[in-house]
Amino acid sequence: MKKAAVIGLDTVKEELLSDLMDLGAVQIEDRGQFSSEDDGTEVLMIRDGDESRVASLEAEINRAALALETLERYSTEKSPLFVTRRGMKKSEFARALKEEKQIAEHIDRVLGLNDEIHKLKEAENKKTADLLAVSPWTVYDLPLEITRTDCACIDLGVVPSTADMEKLTERIEKSSDAVYLREVNRDKDLFYLAAVTLKGERENILNILKQHGFTPTPFGGFTGTAAENRERIAEEITGLQQRRQEAEKEVGSLYELKNGIECLYDKLIIERDREKAKSKILKTRRTFSLEGWIPEPYVQQAEDLFDRYQCCFAFRDPEEGETVPILMANGGAAYPFEAITEMYSLPDYRGVDPTKYLSLFYAMFFGIMLSDAGYGIVIAAACFIVLRKFALEGMTYKMIKMFFYCGLSAVFWGALFGGWFGDFFQVAAEVIFGKKITIEPLWFNPIDDPTRLLIWSLVFGVVHIFFGMGIKAVMLIRRGQWKDAVFDVFSWYMIIGGAAMWLAGGSIGQAVVKAGMYIAIAGAVILLLTGGRNNKGIGKVTGGLSSLYNITSYISDILSYSRLLALGLATGVIATVVNTMGSLAGGGVFGTIVLLAVFVVGHTFNLAINALGAFVHSSRLQYIEFFGKFYEDGGDEFDPLHKKTKYIRITSDTNGGKKWK
């Protein structure tokens, strides 16, 4: 990264920002305001930008977004498996926006229909609530608007079904002779009651009813009997539903307007982002000043751009302690594995990008854990088809491309271990054709010899950990800390490597065992003597012991790689069990159908669950065991001023755009 400082005339600012957006390689830094150095009060330069304009654009963006959401909701078009941006040349994009006023009218039309649909839904919900309220009272034959006469009052209400109706009726009768209590209806939750009382007795009767949980049911605004109201409300609901369905159908017929609205939406996004960027720029009455970060490969293009607008500019390297944005630059097969690094955390600018190192280990571990060539072919083929059919971008592209490579790795390791949908082809040959065939592994079958795979898993783990430690040593040496590299890294090489020779070298010769013992002891002595070198007093002694105690951590890390064995065996064993279950129906047509049906269901489940396990545990081995040895994270993602469109991928009229974005 290079830091750029630019000063130019205000008359060229808008055009320069537009071209910087097209370049998409300058992250403009927020500078605040610039005051005089004398007393710190006189403001020489102020922020640019118009907050009211940003707010206005945000409102227009929200309207366009709601219109697009409405079109999608009521459309009968099938949604694609992966939503991708449509590629358009810059000139094509400009032509699509020539009818911007008409597109805005289309948005108004869609939103008007959306408002109408919502109002109809609200009215429908209200009518439905009224229908539910009046339905239990259909056997009550008095008009609902009659609630009193000259001498009497009529109260309708409910009490919980848990109420003792006999006791309630008895209390009412004892309380007054001038009352009539009728149970109109009942359901599992409520009793529906009508109480007719003389006006003078009403308050007393209502108090008794409330003691038993009575809740009045008002029917204000209703006229006629409950049955008549129910019929009327049902007809009104039907009418509202028909009108709503017509409005929804009309919205669905407007789906063809979607492309134009998407173009306008992205245009508004571009304008808003450009206006926001201006708020990071300082200005006087006639000039502007900006600072920003530029990736070194784009410096020459930026220089040409600043020269074209006759700006005064300068570039410099990052200063010590300065926060520098991160743009990972990995090419080839390593690029998709940036997804694994990004899911953890971006590296510190002065640290190491681990992507190109973890890519090989990640694919290898994934393949060993899945350990089936048939599953690998399915994954690789599916990812290949998706990559060819869809113009994927960003994290989605990285993940699909990464799984493509992981699928190829599974094919490789599956062939070595002899796993082709478990032993399906052997079973199928016997069930369908009555013949026995054998597919030998190119290396060995882990199910027959799990100890061998365990040993190799631990060996791969040691190599992985040693590689991480080596990266740490290189980082220390580059920073001039070669003593730390020797005492804190190479001493562990001696301890772990020597211990491995000491414990396992007997199969080679006693000389290897003895050499391993001496190397391990020498490494332990170095660690004991130097582990507390940065401490004071007694800490110099205890520091060495504390450092040596970390041997338990290394042992734990190495044993973590036994998961390669565990998941590899799980895939193979489950696949074999699935094939055995499919063969239980015997031969013939029926047995073949059963075998194929069990094959599809069982292996789909096995592939899904074990591919997920391989993804999770391969990531864990990188994050815990590998990154823990050297990784310095905490970087901020490089976020340049560019066209962050959602629906349209705008490219230059002369080329396809930036490769790294």
C-alpha positions as CSV (number, residue, x, y, z in Angstrom):
1,M,0.0,0.0,0.0
2,K,1.0,3.6,-0.7
3,K,-0.4,6.7,1.0
4,A,-1.4,9.4,-1.4
5,A,-1.9,13.1,-0.6
6,V,-3.7,15.1,-3.3
7,I,-4.6,18.8,-3.7
8,G,-6.6,20.1,-6.6
9,L,-9.0,22.7,-7.9
10,D,-12.6,22.4,-6.8
11,T,-13.8,22.7,-10.4
12,V,-12.4,19.2,-11.2
13,K,-13.4,17.5,-8.0
14,E,-16.6,15.8,-9.3
15,E,-15.0,14.5,-12.4
16,L,-12.0,13.2,-10.5
17,L,-14.2,11.4,-8.0
18,S,-16.1,9.8,-10.8
19,D,-12.9,8.6,-12.4
20,L,-11.6,7.3,-9.1
21,M,-14.8,5.3,-8.8
22,D,-14.1,3.8,-12.2
23,L,-10.5,3.0,-11.1
24,G,-11.8,1.5,-7.9
25,A,-8.4,1.4,-6.2
26,V,-8.2,4.4,-3.8
27,Q,-9.5,4.2,-0.3
28,I,-10.2,7.8,0.8
29,E,-9.3,8.5,4.4
30,D,-11.5,10.7,6.7
31,R,-9.3,13.7,7.6
32,G,-11.6,15.7,9.9
33,Q,-11.0,19.4,9.7
34,F,-7.7,21.3,9.4
35,S,-7.0,24.2,11.7
36,S,-4.2,26.7,11.9
37,E,-1.2,25.7,14.0
38,D,-1.0,29.0,15.9
39,D,-3.9,28.9,18.2
40,G,-5.9,25.9,17.0
41,T,-9.1,27.8,16.5
42,E,-9.1,29.2,13.0
43,V,-10.4,26.6,10.6
44,L,-8.6,26.7,7.3
45,M,-10.3,23.8,5.6
46,I,-13.7,22.3,6.2
47,R,-15.4,19.0,5.3
48,D,-17.0,18.7,1.9
49,G,-20.2,16.9,1.2
50,D,-23.9,17.5,1.6
51,E,-25.6,15.5,4.3
52,S,-29.1,16.5,3.1
53,R,-28.3,15.2,-0.4
54,V,-27.1,11.9,1.1
55,A,-30.4,11.6,3.1
56,S,-32.4,12.4,0.0
57,L,-30.6,9.7,-2.0
58,E,-31.0,7.2,0.8
59,A,-34.8,7.8,0.7
60,E,-34.8,7.2,-3.1
61,I,-32.7,4.1,-2.7
62,N,-35.2,2.7,-0.1
63,R,-38.1,3.4,-2.4
64,A,-36.4,1.6,-5.3
65,A,-35.4,-1.3,-3.0
66,L,-39.0,-1.6,-1.8
67,A,-40.3,-1.6,-5.3
68,L,-37.9,-4.4,-6.3
69,E,-38.8,-6.4,-3.2
70,T,-42.5,-6.0,-4.1
71,L,-41.9,-7.2,-7.7
72,E,-40.0,-10.2,-6.4
73,R,-42.6,-11.1,-3.8
74,Y,-45.5,-11.3,-6.3
75,S,-43.6,-12.5,-9.3
76,T,-44.3,-15.9,-10.8
77,E,-40.7,-16.1,-12.1
78,K,-38.5,-18.8,-10.7
79,S,-35.6,-17.4,-8.6
80,P,-32.1,-18.6,-9.7
81,L,-30.0,-20.9,-7.5
82,F,-27.3,-18.1,-7.2
83,V,-28.2,-14.5,-7.6
84,T,-25.5,-12.7,-9.6
85,R,-25.0,-9.2,-11.0
86,R,-25.7,-8.6,-14.7
87,G,-22.7,-7.5,-16.7
88,M,-23.2,-4.2,-18.5
89,K,-20.8,-1.9,-20.3
90,K,-20.6,1.6,-19.0
91,S,-22.2,3.0,-22.2
92,E,-25.0,0.4,-21.9
93,F,-25.7,1.3,-18.3
94,A,-25.9,5.0,-19.4
95,R,-28.4,4.2,-22.2
96,A,-30.6,2.2,-19.8
97,L,-30.9,5.2,-17.6
98,K,-32.0,7.6,-20.3
99,E,-35.6,7.0,-19.3
100,E,-34.9,7.7,-15.6
101,K,-38.0,9.8,-15.2
102,Q,-40.1,6.9,-16.6
103,I,-38.4,4.4,-14.3
104,A,-39.2,6.7,-11.3
105,E,-42.9,6.6,-12.5
106,H,-42.8,2.8,-12.6
107,I,-41.5,2.8,-9.0
108,D,-44.4,5.1,-8.0
109,R,-46.8,2.7,-9.7
110,V,-45.4,-0.4,-8.0
111,L,-45.3,1.3,-4.6
112,G,-48.9,2.5,-5.1
113,L,-50.0,-1.1,-5.7
114,N,-48.0,-2.2,-2.7
115,D,-49.7,0.3,-0.5
116,E,-53.1,-0.8,-1.8
117,I,-52.3,-4.4,-1.1
118,H,-51.2,-3.6,2.5
119,K,-54.4,-1.6,3.1
120,L,-56.5,-4.4,1.7
121,K,-54.7,-6.9,3.9
122,E,-55.3,-4.7,7.0
123,A,-59.0,-4.4,6.1
124,E,-59.2,-8.1,5.5
125,N,-57.5,-8.8,8.9
126,K,-59.9,-6.5,10.6
127,K,-62.9,-8.1,8.9
128,T,-61.6,-11.6,9.8
129,A,-61.3,-10.5,13.5
130,D,-64.9,-9.2,13.3
131,L,-66.0,-12.5,11.7
132,L,-64.3,-14.5,14.5
133,A,-65.9,-12.3,17.1
134,V,-69.5,-12.6,15.8
135,S,-69.5,-16.2,14.7
136,P,-70.1,-17.7,18.2
137,W,-73.2,-15.5,18.6
138,T,-75.1,-16.6,15.4
139,V,-77.8,-18.4,17.5
140,Y,-78.5,-15.1,19.4
141,D,-81.5,-13.8,17.4
142,L,-81.8,-10.2,18.7
143,P,-80.2,-7.4,16.7
144,L,-76.8,-6.6,18.1
145,E,-77.5,-2.9,18.2
146,I,-80.2,-3.5,20.9
147,T,-78.5,-3.2,24.2
148,R,-81.3,-1.6,26.3
149,T,-85.0,-0.9,26.5
150,D,-86.8,1.6,28.6
151,C,-86.5,-0.6,31.7
152,A,-83.9,-3.3,30.9
153,C,-80.3,-3.7,29.9
154,I,-78.8,-6.4,27.7
155,D,-75.1,-7.4,28.3
156,L,-73.3,-9.8,26.1
157,G,-70.0,-11.3,27.2
158,V,-67.8,-14.4,27.9
159,V,-66.5,-16.2,30.9
160,P,-63.7,-18.8,30.9
161,S,-64.7,-22.4,30.4
162,T,-63.1,-23.2,33.8
163,A,-65.9,-21.2,35.5
164,D,-68.6,-23.1,37.5
165,M,-71.7,-22.2,35.6
166,E,-74.0,-23.9,38.0
167,K,-72.7,-21.8,40.9
168,L,-72.8,-18.7,38.8
169,T,-76.4,-19.3,37.8
170,E,-77.3,-20.0,41.4
171,R,-75.8,-16.8,42.7
172,I,-77.5,-14.8,40.0
173,E,-80.9,-16.3,40.8
174,K,-80.5,-15.7,44.5
175,S,-79.3,-12.1,43.9
176,S,-82.4,-11.0,42.0
177,D,-85.6,-12.3,40.4
178,A,-85.5,-9.6,37.8
179,V,-82.7,-11.1,35.7
180,Y,-82.4,-13.5,32.8
181,L,-79.1,-15.3,32.2
182,R,-78.7,-17.3,29.0
183,E,-75.9,-19.4,27.7
184,V,-75.8,-18.6,24.0
185,N,-72.9,-20.8,23.0
186,R,-69.8,-22.5,24.4
187,D,-66.4,-23.8,23.1
188,K,-63.4,-25.4,24.7
189,D,-62.2,-22.0,26.1
190,L,-65.3,-19.8,26.7
191,F,-68.9,-19.7,27.7
192,Y,-70.9,-17.1,25.7
193,L,-73.5,-15.4,27.9
194,A,-76.4,-13.0,27.4
195,A,-77.6,-11.2,30.6
196,V,-81.0,-9.3,30.6
197,T,-81.5,-7.2,33.8
198,L,-83.6,-4.4,35.1
199,K,-81.6,-1.1,35.0
200,G,-81.5,-0.9,38.8
201,E,-80.1,-4.5,39.1
202,R,-77.6,-4.2,36.3
203,E,-74.6,-3.1,38.4
204,N,-75.0,-5.8,41.0
205,I,-75.4,-8.5,38.4
206,L,-72.3,-7.4,36.5
207,N,-70.3,-7.4,39.7
208,I,-71.3,-11.1,40.3
209,L,-70.4,-12.0,36.7
210,K,-67.0,-10.3,36.9
211,Q,-66.2,-12.3,40.0
212,H,-66.5,-15.3,37.7
213,G,-64.3,-13.8,35.0
214,F,-67.0,-12.2,32.9
215,T,-65.6,-10.0,30.0
216,P,-68.1,-7.8,28.0
217,T,-68.2,-8.3,24.3
218,P,-69.1,-5.0,22.6
219,F,-70.6,-4.9,19.2
220,G,-70.5,-1.2,18.6
221,G,-71.3,-0.3,15.0
222,F,-73.0,-3.6,14.2
223,T,-76.6,-3.6,13.1
224,G,-78.8,-6.7,12.6
225,T,-78.5,-10.1,14.1
226,A,-75.2,-11.9,14.5
227,A,-76.1,-14.4,11.7
228,E,-76.8,-11.4,9.3
229,N,-73.5,-9.8,10.3
230,R,-71.6,-13.0,9.8
231,E,-72.9,-13.4,6.3
232,R,-72.2,-9.7,5.5
233,I,-68.7,-9.8,6.8
234,A,-67.9,-13.1,4.9
235,E,-69.0,-11.4,1.7
236,E,-66.9,-8.3,2.4
237,I,-63.8,-10.5,3.1
238,T,-64.4,-12.3,-0.2
239,G,-64.5,-9.0,-2.0
240,L,-61.4,-7.7,-0.3
241,Q,-59.5,-10.9,-1.2
242,Q,-60.5,-10.6,-4.8
243,R,-59.4,-7.0,-5.0
244,R,-56.1,-7.9,-3.3
245,Q,-55.5,-10.8,-5.6
246,E,-56.1,-8.6,-8.6
247,A,-53.6,-6.0,-7.2
248,E,-51.0,-8.8,-6.6
249,K,-51.6,-10.1,-10.1
250,E,-51.1,-6.6,-11.5
251,V,-47.8,-6.3,-9.6
252,G,-46.7,-9.6,-11.0
253,S,-47.4,-8.4,-14.5
254,L,-45.0,-5.5,-14.0
255,Y,-42.0,-7.8,-13.4
256,E,-40.5,-6.7,-16.7
257,L,-39.9,-3.3,-15.1
258,K,-37.4,-4.9,-12.7
259,N,-34.3,-4.4,-14.9
260,G,-34.9,-0.7,-15.3
261,I,-35.5,-0.2,-11.6
262,E,-32.3,-2.2,-10.8
263,C,-30.3,0.2,-13.0
264,L,-31.8,3.2,-11.3
265,Y,-31.2,1.6,-7.8
266,D,-27.5,1.1,-8.6
267,K,-27.1,4.6,-10.1
268,L,-28.5,6.0,-6.8
269,I,-26.1,3.8,-4.8
270,I,-23.2,5.2,-6.9
271,E,-24.3,8.8,-6.4
272,R,-24.8,8.3,-2.6
273,D,-21.4,6.7,-2.2
274,R,-19.7,9.5,-4.2
275,E,-21.5,12.1,-2.0
276,K,-20.4,10.2,1.2
277,A,-16.8,10.2,-0.1
278,K,-16.9,13.9,-0.4
279,S,-17.6,14.2,3.3
280,K,-14.1,12.7,3.9
281,I,-12.5,15.5,1.7
282,L,-11.4,18.9,3.0
283,K,-12.0,22.0,1.0
284,T,-11.5,25.7,0.8
285,R,-13.5,28.1,-1.4
286,R,-11.5,27.0,-4.5
287,T,-9.5,23.9,-3.7
288,F,-9.9,20.4,-2.2
289,S,-7.5,18.1,-0.4
290,L,-7.8,14.3,0.1
291,E,-5.6,11.5,1.4
292,G,-6.0,7.8,0.7
293,W,-4.5,4.4,0.3
294,I,-3.6,2.9,-3.0
295,P,-2.2,-0.6,-3.8
296,E,1.2,-0.3,-5.3
297,P,0.2,-1.9,-8.7
298,Y,-2.3,0.9,-9.2
299,V,0.0,3.8,-8.3
300,Q,0.9,4.6,-12.0
301,Q,-2.7,4.7,-13.0
302,A,-3.5,7.0,-10.1
303,E,-0.6,9.3,-11.1
304,D,-1.9,9.5,-14.6
305,L,-5.3,10.3,-13.3
306,F,-4.1,13.1,-11.0
307,D,-1.9,14.5,-13.8
308,R,-4.9,14.6,-16.1
309,Y,-6.7,16.9,-13.6
310,Q,-3.6,19.0,-12.9
311,C,-3.5,18.0,-9.2
312,C,-0.6,18.3,-6.9
313,F,0.1,14.9,-5.3
314,A,2.7,12.8,-3.5
315,F,3.0,9.1,-2.5
316,R,4.7,7.6,0.5
317,D,5.1,4.3,2.3
318,P,3.2,3.6,5.5
319,E,4.7,5.0,8.6
320,E,5.4,3.0,11.8
321,G,2.2,2.5,13.8
322,E,0.0,3.7,11.0
323,T,-3.2,1.6,10.4
324,V,-3.0,0.3,6.8
325,P,-5.9,-1.4,5.1
326,I,-5.5,-5.0,3.9
327,L,-5.9,-6.2,0.3
328,M,-4.9,-9.9,0.0
329,A,-3.3,-10.6,-3.3
330,N,-3.2,-14.4,-4.0
331,G,-3.3,-15.8,-7.5
332,G,-4.0,-19.2,-9.0
333,A,-5.3,-22.0,-6.9
334,A,-4.5,-20.2,-3.6
335,Y,-7.0,-17.3,-4.3
336,P,-10.2,-19.2,-3.4
337,F,-8.8,-20.1,0.0
338,E,-8.8,-16.5,0.9
339,A,-12.3,-17.3,2.1
340,I,-10.9,-19.4,4.9
341,T,-8.6,-16.5,6.0
342,E,-11.4,-14.0,5.8
343,M,-13.8,-16.1,7.9
344,Y,-11.1,-16.0,10.7
345,S,-9.7,-12.4,10.5
346,L,-7.7,-10.5,8.0
347,P,-3.9,-10.4,8.7
348,D,-2.1,-7.5,10.1
349,Y,-0.4,-5.4,7.4
350,R,3.0,-6.1,8.8
351,G,2.3,-9.7,9.4
352,V,2.0,-12.6,6.9
353,D,-0.9,-13.5,4.7
354,P,-1.3,-17.3,5.4
355,T,-3.5,-18.1,2.4
356,K,-1.0,-19.4,0.0
357,Y,0.4,-21.7,2.8
358,L,-2.8,-23.0,4.2
359,S,-4.4,-23.7,0.7
360,L,-2.4,-26.9,0.1
361,F,-2.9,-28.2,3.7
362,Y,-6.6,-27.3,3.7
363,A,-7.3,-29.2,0.5
364,M,-5.2,-32.1,1.6
365,F,-6.9,-32.4,5.0
366,F,-10.4,-32.0,3.5
367,G,-9.6,-34.9,1.0
368,I,-8.3,-37.2,3.8
369,M,-11.3,-36.5,6.0
370,L,-13.8,-37.1,3.1
371,S,-11.6,-40.0,1.8
372,D,-14.0,-41.1,-1.0
373,A,-13.3,-40.6,-4.7
374,G,-16.9,-40.9,-5.6
375,Y,-17.9,-38.1,-3.2
376,G,-15.0,-36.0,-4.5
377,I,-16.2,-36.4,-8.1
378,V,-19.7,-35.3,-7.1
379,I,-18.5,-32.2,-5.3
380,A,-16.0,-31.2,-8.0
381,A,-18.5,-31.8,-10.8
382,A,-21.3,-29.8,-9.0
383,C,-18.9,-26.9,-8.3
384,F,-17.6,-26.9,-11.9
385,I,-21.1,-26.7,-13.3
386,V,-22.0,-23.8,-11.0
387,L,-18.8,-22.0,-11.9
388,R,-19.5,-22.4,-15.6
389,K,-23.2,-21.5,-15.4
390,F,-23.2,-18.5,-13.0
391,A,-21.0,-15.4,-13.0
392,L,-20.2,-15.6,-9.3
393,E,-18.3,-13.0,-7.4
394,G,-16.8,-12.3,-4.0
395,M,-17.1,-14.8,-1.2
396,T,-19.6,-17.0,-3.0
397,Y,-17.1,-17.5,-5.9
398,K,-14.2,-18.2,-3.5
399,M,-16.2,-20.8,-1.6
400,I,-17.4,-22.7,-4.7
401,K,-14.0,-22.6,-6.3
402,M,-12.4,-23.8,-3.0
403,F,-14.8,-26.7,-2.8
404,F,-14.0,-27.6,-6.4
405,Y,-10.3,-28.0,-5.4
406,C,-11.3,-29.8,-2.2
407,G,-13.4,-32.2,-4.3
408,L,-10.4,-32.9,-6.5
409,S,-8.4,-33.6,-3.4
410,A,-11.1,-36.0,-2.2
411,V,-10.8,-37.8,-5.5
412,F,-7.0,-38.2,-5.1
413,W,-7.2,-39.4,-1.5
414,G,-10.2,-41.6,-2.1
415,A,-8.4,-43.4,-4.9
416,L,-5.4,-43.9,-2.6
417,F,-7.7,-45.3,0.1
418,G,-9.9,-47.3,-2.3
419,G,-13.1,-45.5,-1.5
420,W,-15.6,-45.2,-4.4
421,F,-18.9,-44.5,-2.7
422,G,-17.5,-46.9,-0.1
423,D,-17.5,-50.4,-1.7
424,F,-20.6,-49.7,-3.9
425,F,-19.3,-51.0,-7.2
426,Q,-18.3,-54.3,-5.6
427,V,-21.7,-54.7,-3.9
428,A,-23.5,-53.6,-7.1
429,A,-21.6,-56.1,-9.2
430,E,-22.6,-58.9,-6.9
431,V,-26.3,-57.8,-6.5
432,I,-27.0,-56.9,-10.1
433,F,-24.7,-59.2,-12.1
434,G,-23.9,-61.9,-9.5
435,K,-20.2,-61.4,-10.0
436,K,-17.5,-60.5,-7.5
437,I,-15.0,-57.8,-8.4
438,T,-12.2,-56.1,-6.4
439,I,-11.1,-52.5,-6.5
440,E,-7.7,-52.3,-4.8
441,P,-6.7,-49.0,-3.1
442,L,-3.6,-47.4,-4.6
443,W,-2.1,-47.1,-1.1
444,F,-4.1,-48.8,1.7
445,N,-7.6,-49.1,3.1
446,P,-7.9,-47.2,6.4
447,I,-10.8,-49.5,7.5
448,D,-8.4,-52.5,7.3
449,D,-5.4,-50.6,8.8
450,P,-6.6,-47.6,10.9
451,T,-3.3,-47.5,12.9
452,R,-1.4,-46.8,9.7
453,L,-3.6,-43.8,8.9
454,L,-3.4,-42.6,12.5
455,I,0.4,-42.5,12.3
456,W,0.4,-40.7,9.0
457,S,-2.2,-38.2,10.3
458,L,0.1,-37.4,13.2
459,V,3.0,-37.1,10.7
460,F,1.0,-34.7,8.6
461,G,0.2,-32.7,11.7
462,V,3.8,-32.4,12.7
463,V,4.7,-31.1,9.2
464,H,1.8,-28.6,9.4
465,I,2.8,-27.3,12.8
466,F,6.5,-27.2,11.8
467,F,5.5,-25.2,8.8
468,G,3.7,-22.7,10.9
469,M,6.7,-22.5,13.3
470,G,8.9,-21.9,10.3
471,I,6.9,-18.9,9.2
472,K,7.2,-17.5,12.7
473,A,11.0,-18.0,12.6
474,V,11.2,-16.2,9.2
475,M,9.1,-13.3,10.6
476,L,11.4,-12.9,13.6
477,I,14.6,-13.0,11.5
478,R,13.2,-10.4,9.1
479,R,12.6,-8.2,12.1
480,G,16.1,-8.7,13.4
481,Q,15.0,-11.0,16.2
482,W,17.2,-14.0,15.2
483,K,17.8,-15.0,18.8
484,D,14.1,-15.4,19.4
485,A,13.9,-17.5,16.3
486,V,16.7,-19.8,17.5
487,F,15.6,-20.0,21.2
488,D,11.8,-20.0,20.7
489,V,11.3,-21.8,17.5
490,F,14.3,-24.0,16.5
491,S,14.6,-25.3,20.1
492,W,11.1,-26.8,19.6
493,Y,12.1,-28.3,16.3
494,M,14.8,-30.1,18.2
495,I,12.5,-31.2,21.0
496,I,9.7,-32.5,18.9
497,G,11.8,-33.8,16.1
498,G,14.2,-35.4,18.5
499,A,11.4,-37.0,20.5
500,A,9.9,-38.5,17.3
501,M,13.3,-40.0,16.4
502,W,13.7,-41.2,20.0
503,L,10.3,-42.9,20.2
504,A,9.9,-44.1,16.6
505,G,13.4,-44.5,15.3
506,G,13.8,-48.1,16.5
507,S,12.4,-49.4,13.2
508,I,15.4,-47.7,11.4
509,G,18.2,-48.3,13.9
510,Q,19.4,-47.7,17.4
511,A,21.7,-44.9,16.1
512,V,18.6,-42.9,15.2
513,V,17.1,-43.5,18.7
514,K,20.2,-42.3,20.4
515,A,20.6,-39.3,18.1
516,G,17.0,-38.4,18.7
517,M,17.4,-38.6,22.5
518,Y,20.4,-36.2,22.4
519,I,18.7,-33.8,20.1
520,A,15.5,-33.6,22.2
521,I,17.6,-33.2,25.4
522,A,19.6,-30.4,23.8
523,G,16.5,-28.6,22.7
524,A,15.0,-28.9,26.2
525,V,18.2,-27.5,27.7
526,I,18.2,-24.5,25.3
527,L,14.6,-23.8,26.2
528,L,15.3,-24.1,29.9
529,L,18.2,-21.7,29.8
530,T,16.7,-19.1,27.4
531,G,12.9,-19.3,28.1
532,G,13.1,-16.6,30.8
533,R,15.7,-14.4,29.2
534,N,13.3,-11.4,29.0
535,N,12.3,-11.8,32.7
536,K,13.9,-10.4,35.8
537,G,15.2,-12.1,38.9
538,I,13.7,-15.5,39.7
539,G,11.6,-15.1,36.5
540,K,14.7,-16.0,34.5
541,V,14.6,-19.5,36.0
542,T,10.8,-20.0,36.2
543,G,10.4,-18.7,32.6
544,G,12.4,-21.6,31.2
545,L,10.4,-24.1,33.1
546,S,7.2,-22.4,32.0
547,S,8.3,-22.5,28.4
548,L,9.2,-26.2,28.6
549,Y,5.8,-26.9,30.1
550,N,4.4,-25.8,26.7
551,I,5.3,-29.3,25.6
552,T,1.8,-30.4,26.7
553,S,0.3,-27.8,24.3
554,Y,2.3,-29.2,21.4
555,I,1.3,-32.7,22.2
556,S,-2.3,-31.7,22.3
557,D,-1.9,-29.9,19.0
558,I,-0.3,-32.9,17.3
559,L,-3.0,-35.3,18.7
560,S,-5.7,-33.0,17.2
561,Y,-4.7,-34.3,13.8
562,S,-6.1,-37.7,14.8
563,R,-9.4,-36.2,13.6
564,L,-8.1,-37.0,10.1
565,L,-8.4,-40.6,11.0
566,A,-11.7,-40.3,12.8
567,L,-13.5,-38.5,10.0
568,G,-11.9,-40.5,7.2
569,L,-13.1,-43.7,8.9
570,A,-16.5,-42.3,9.6
571,T,-17.1,-41.6,5.9
572,G,-15.9,-45.1,4.8
573,V,-17.7,-47.0,7.5
574,I,-21.1,-45.2,6.9
575,A,-20.7,-45.7,3.1
576,T,-20.1,-49.4,3.6
577,V,-23.1,-49.7,5.9
578,V,-25.3,-47.9,3.4
579,N,-24.2,-50.3,0.7
580,T,-24.8,-53.3,2.9
581,M,-28.3,-52.1,3.7
582,G,-29.0,-51.7,0.1
583,S,-27.9,-55.3,-0.7
584,L,-30.2,-56.9,1.9
585,A,-33.1,-57.2,-0.6
586,G,-31.0,-59.6,-2.7
587,G,-30.6,-59.7,-6.5
588,G,-33.1,-59.4,-9.3
589,V,-35.0,-56.3,-10.4
590,F,-36.5,-55.6,-7.0
591,G,-33.1,-55.9,-5.3
592,T,-31.5,-53.6,-7.9
593,I,-34.2,-51.0,-7.3
594,V,-33.8,-51.2,-3.5
595,L,-30.0,-51.0,-3.9
596,L,-30.2,-47.8,-6.1
597,A,-32.8,-46.2,-3.9
598,V,-30.7,-46.8,-0.7
599,F,-27.6,-45.6,-2.6
600,V,-29.2,-42.3,-3.5
601,V,-30.6,-41.5,-0.1
602,G,-27.9,-43.0,2.1
603,H,-24.9,-41.6,0.2
604,T,-26.5,-38.2,-0.2
605,F,-26.8,-38.0,3.6
606,N,-23.3,-39.4,4.1
607,L,-21.8,-36.9,1.6
608,A,-23.7,-34.0,3.2
609,I,-22.8,-34.7,6.8
610,N,-19.2,-35.7,6.2
611,A,-18.5,-32.9,3.7
612,L,-19.7,-30.5,6.4
613,G,-17.5,-32.2,9.0
614,A,-14.5,-32.0,6.7
615,F,-15.1,-28.3,6.1
616,V,-15.4,-27.5,9.8
617,H,-12.5,-29.6,11.1
618,S,-10.1,-28.6,8.3
619,S,-10.9,-25.0,9.2
620,R,-10.3,-25.7,12.8
621,L,-6.9,-27.3,12.1
622,Q,-5.9,-24.1,10.3
623,Y,-7.3,-21.7,12.9
624,I,-6.1,-23.4,16.1
625,E,-3.1,-25.5,15.3
626,F,-1.6,-23.6,12.3
627,F,-2.5,-19.9,12.9
628,G,-1.7,-20.3,16.6
629,K,2.0,-20.7,15.8
630,F,2.6,-17.4,13.8
631,Y,-0.6,-15.6,12.7
632,E,-1.0,-11.9,13.5
633,D,-4.5,-10.8,12.7
634,G,-6.6,-7.7,13.1
635,G,-6.2,-6.0,9.7
636,D,-9.0,-3.8,8.3
637,E,-10.3,-4.7,4.9
638,F,-9.3,-2.4,2.0
639,D,-12.4,-0.5,1.0
640,P,-11.7,1.7,-2.0
641,L,-14.1,4.2,-3.6
642,H,-15.7,2.1,-6.3
643,K,-19.1,1.3,-7.7
644,K,-20.6,-0.9,-5.1
645,T,-23.6,-1.9,-7.2
646,K,-26.0,-4.7,-6.2
647,Y,-27.6,-5.7,-9.5
648,I,-25.4,-4.5,-12.3
649,R,-21.7,-5.2,-12.8
650,I,-20.5,-2.2,-14.7
651,T,-17.4,-2.7,-16.8
652,S,-15.3,-0.5,-19.0
653,D,-16.3,-0.2,-22.7
654,T,-12.8,-1.4,-23.5
655,N,-12.1,-4.2,-21.0
656,G,-13.8,-6.4,-18.4
657,G,-12.7,-4.5,-15.3
658,K,-10.4,-5.2,-12.4
659,K,-9.3,-8.7,-11.8
660,W,-8.8,-8.4,-8.1
661,K,-12.3,-7.1,-7.4
